[in-house]
Amino acid sequence: MTPDLLTRLPPKAKVSKDLPWNSQERLDAVLAAVANVRCTNFAALQGELLALHPEICGRTDFLSVAGDAFCFPTTVRDQVFDHPVFRIWFANLLCELNLDFLGQAKAEGGVEMALAAFSPMLERVQTDLSSGRRPQFASRDIDPIIAERLPPSYVMPEGEVALAAAVRMGHPLSFFQEVVNLALDRIMGTWPNVHDLIRRLVAIVLYLPDGNFRSCSASRYPGVVLISARDSSIVDLEESFVHEAGHQLLYQIAELGAITVPLAGGDYRLPWSIQVRDIYGYFHAYFIYVLLARYLERVMDRDGRDGERATARVKHILTGLAKAREELESAKDVTAAGRSLLEALGVEVAGLLGRHPRLVA
C-alpha cells in the first residue's frame, strides 16, 4: 500500500503507518534509534565509572574490554548490546551504581563485582551470537544472569531429583522447537511484518512446561520469552508469540522515551478481565490487545476451528478497546511520547471497529 493511497482511504479502512508492525521502514527506524541510544549510554557509562570509581576501574579489565567492544563493527556491536544477557548486565550495573551513589548498597563491592563479570559475560554473549540462530531455544540450561531475573512466581528446580522431574514434564525441547517453528511459519504466512517482529525482538525462547503461566515476558529480562505447556493448539501458540513480541516492541519504544510518567500509579480495571493495573500496565495491555486484534482478524479468514476461535477472540478484544482508548486518551499520566503512540493506536482501533461492526453490535 503506497503512502498516497493510504491518505485517500476512509478512516475506517486506515491502518496507522506510524506503528512498527505496519511499516518495515518504521521498525527499522525505531530499532536503529534504540541502538544509538544504547551506544551513547554505554560510552557515557565508561566515562562516569572512570570519574566516580577510578580505583575499581584500575583493578579490573573493564575499560579495556569495553573499549574493544565499543569498536566492534556496528552490526556486531548492535547485536551484542541487544542480547538479553548484556542488557540485564547493564541494568544490574546501573542499579549498583545508583545504590552506591545513594549510600544504599546492599553489600560492599557490588560495582566491582559487576565490572569484573563484564569480560566473561561478553564472551558468553559472543559465543551465543556465533550460532546465528534466532530465536535460541532453551529449557534449563540458561545463562545465570537470566536465571536470576526469572519471575518470582517461578522457581527454577534445583538438585538432581528436582531437575530430573522437571525435565520429564512436557515434551522434549527438540519437539517443542519443531512445534514453535510450525507456529512461526503460520505467522509468516498470516502477517509477515509480525513474523519479522518476532525474529528481531525475541532472542531466547525458554520452554518451562511446569510454569504457572501461559506465556510470560518482562522488561527485567528483555528479549526472553517464557512459554509453558498451557497452549492447547497451534493458533494458541501463534497468539502467545504475537503477544510477547508486542511486549518486546513496547520495551524498545520505551527506551527512546517514557510513555507514562515514571512512578505514576493509577487503579484501572482492564475491560477484558477483572484485573487491575496502574497506568503503565494499562497502556501495555491496550497496546498488546490492539496488536492481537490486528493479527487475529487475519486468522478469522481460516477455515474451521482456527477461524471460529479467532472470531470469538476478536469480538472479546473489541468490546474493551473503545473503552480503553477513551480512558487512556484522557489519562493525565501519559507523556508526550505516549500520547503520540496513543494517537497511532487510536487509528488502529477505529479501523478495527469499522471493519467488524457485527462483532460489537
N, C-alpha and C positions, 0 to 999 in steps of 0.2 A: 504494500500500500504506500503510495507516494505521499509526501507532506501536503502537496496541493490538494489531492483527493481527500486527505484526512480533514482539512479545514472545511471542505464542502459537505461533509456528511452531517445529517441531522444529529442533534445532541444524543438521542437515544442509541445511535449507532456508533458513536465515537468511542475510541479507546484512547487513553492518555499516553502520548508519546514520551512523556516525562518520566515514566516508570520503567526501570531497567528490564522488566520482563516483557515489555512491548518493543524494546529497541536495543539491538545489539550495540549500536553506537553509544547509547546512554549507559549501558552496562560497562562497556569499555572505559568510558569517561569516569564513572564512579570508582571503578577498581584502580584506575591509574591515579586518581586523586588520593585515594586511600594509601596507595603505595608511596606517593610523595610525602604524605603526612608521616607515615611510619619512618621513612628515611630521615626526615627532618628531626623527628623526635629522638631517633637513635643517635644522631650526631649531637643533638643538644644534651642528651644523657651523658655522653662521654665527657663533654666539657664541664657539666655540673659535677660529675664524680671527681674529676681532676681538681676542681676548685674546692669541693667540700671534704673529700677524703683522699688527699694525695698519698698518705701513708699506705692506705689499703691498696690503692692503685699500684703502688710500688711493690707490694708484697705478692701481687697476683699478675698473671699474664693477660688480664682482661683487655687493657688498652691496645696492646699489640695485636691480639687475636681479633678484637673488634675492628681495629683499623683494616686488617686484612679482609674481614667480612664486608666492610663498607666499600671496599674496592672490587668486590666481585662484579662480573658482568651484570648489567642492570636486570636482565631476565632472571639470572640465578639469584641475585640479591633479593629481588621481589618475592621469589618462591620461598627463600629461607625466611624472610621476615613475615611471610603469610602462614608459615607452618604452625599448627596448633601448639607444639611444644615450645617454639620460640616465642609465640605470643603470650603464652602462660608465663614463661620465664620472665619476660619483660614486665608483665603486670605484677608478678611477685616482687621483682626488684623495686619497682616504683612504690609498692606498698611498704617495703622495708625502709626505703629512703624517707618516705613521709613519716613513718613511725619514729625513725631515728631523729629526724628533724624536730618532731614534736616532743621528744623525750619519752615516748610511749612504747619503745621497742620491747617486745615480749622476752627477748633474750639477747645477750650481747653477741656481736659477731654476725648478725643476720645479713648485713650488707656484704661483708667479706665472704660469707658462705655462698651468697648468690653470685658474686663475681667469680669466685673460684669454680663454680659449677658451669660457667659460661662455655669454656672450651670443650669439655666432654659433651655438653648439651648440643653445641653446634655440630660436633662430629656425628652425633646420633641423627640430627636433622638432615645432614648431608647424605648420610647413608640411606635414610628413608627415602629421600628425594631421588636418589640414584636409581631406584627401581623403576621409576617412570610411571607407576600405577597410580591412578586417582579415580575414585577413592581407594584408599587402602582398606582392607578388611582385617579385623582382629576380634578376639574374644577375651581371653585372659591375659595374653602377652602384650600389654600396653606399656608405654613409657611411664615411669614412676611420676613424672610431673603431671601427666594427665590423670593418673590414678588418684592422686591427692585431691583433684578437683571434681571428682565424680559427685553426683547428688548425695546429700546427707542421708536420703531415704534408701540409698543403695549401698550395701556393704560388700566390698569385694571379698569373696571367700578366701580364707587363709588356712594353711595346713593341708597336708596331703589328702586327708579324708574329705574335707570340705571341697577342695578343688576337684577331686575326682567325682564327687556327687554333682557339682555344678556342670562339669564337662558332659556328664551323661544326660543332662536336661536339654531339651530342644533337639535340633538336628546338628550334624557335623557342620563346621564352618564352611567347608567346601560346598555342601548342599545349599546352605543359606546364601552363599555368594552367587550361585547359579540362579537362585530364585530372585535375588535382588537385581541381577543383570537382566533377567527377563522383565522385571518391573521397569527398569530404566529404559529398556528397548521400547516398551509400550509408551513410556513418557515421551521418548524421542518421536515416535510416530504420532502422538497426540498433540504435542506442543514443543517443537524443537528448542524454542527460547528457554523454556523451563528446564529442559534437559541440560542445556548449557549452564544455567544457574547452578544446578547440582554438581556438574563436573568441575566447575571453577570454584565453588564455595564450600563444598563438602570434601574435606581431606581424608577423614577417617570415619569408617562405619564400624561401630563397636557393637557386636552381637552379644546381648545379655538375655538369654531366654528366660531367666528367672527374675527379670526386672518387674517391678510393680507398676510399670508404665507401659503405654503402647509404643511411643517414641518420645525422645527427650533430647533437648539441647539447651545450652545456656551460654551467656556471654563469658562466664568464668572458665569455660573450656571451649573456646571458639573453634569452629572448623570440624568439630567432632559431633557425630550424630549417634545416639544410642537407640538401638532397636531391640525390642523384646520379642517374645513369641506370641503376641496377642493379636496380630493382624490375621483375619480369617480368610482373606482372599488376596489375589494379586492386585486388584484395584484398591484394596485397603492399604497395601504396601505402597502403591503409587501415591496415594494421598499422604501417607506418612512422610515420604521423601519430599514431596512438594511442600508440605507443611514446614518441615525442618529446614529446607533450603530457604524458605521465606524468612525464617528467623535469622539465618546466617546473613542474608542480604541486608536485613534491617540493622544488624550489628555493625556491618561495614558502613552503611549510610550514617549511622550514629557516630562513627569515628570522625566524620567530617564536621560534625556539629550536633550538639544535643537536640533531640526532637521534643523533649519535655523539660521543664525547669528541673534542674538537679535537686534531688531530695524532696521533690513535691510529693505530697501524699494523695489523698483522694479516696473515695469509697464508692466505686462504680460496680454495679451488678451487671455482669455480662448478659446481653439479651439472649444468648444462646444456651445459657445454663444458669444455675443458681450461684455460681462462683462470683466472688467479689475481688476486684483488682484496684490498684492505685492507677493514677493517670498513665504512667509508663506501661504498665501491664495491659491496660485497656487499649492503648494505642497499638501495642504489639498484636493483640488479639484481632483488632479491626483490620490491620494490615494483612495478617495471615488469612483471615476469612475472605477478604477481597480476592487475594491470590487463589485460594482454594476454589472459590466460586467461578473464577475465570478459567481454571483448569477443568473443573468438573462439568461445566456447561459444554465442553468439548466431548467429554466422556458420555454425556447424555445421548449422543448420536449412535453409540454402540448398541448392538442387539442384545437382548436377553437381560440377565441379572445385572450386568455392569451398568447398562443404560438406566435400568429401573432404580438401582441404588444411587446412581449419580443424580438422577432427577429428584429423589427424595432428599438427598443431602443439599442440593442447591436450593430447594424450597425451604429447608430448615435455615440455611445460612441467610437467604434473602429476607426472611422475616425479621432478622435482627440488624441487618446492615443499615437500613434507613434510620433506625433509632440511634445506632452507634454513631453514624455520620453526624446527626444533629447534635448529639451530646458532646462529641469531640470538637466539632467546629465552634461550639460555644464555650468550651472549657478555657479557663484563664491560664492554666499552667502549661500551655503549649508554646514552644518557641517559634521564632520566625521561620526557621528551617522546618520545623514540624508543621507549621501552617501551610507552607508551600507543598509539602508532601500530602497533607490532608486535601488540598485542592485537587491534586492529581488523582488521589484515591476517590474523591467525590465524583469525578468524571467517570471513573470505572463503575461506581455504584449506580449512577444514573443510567449508564449503558446496560448494566445487568438488569435493572428493574424494567427498562424499556423493552429489552429483548424477551423477557419472560413474565409478562403481566399475569398470565394464568396461574403462575406459581405463587403469586402474592395476592390474588383476588380474595 
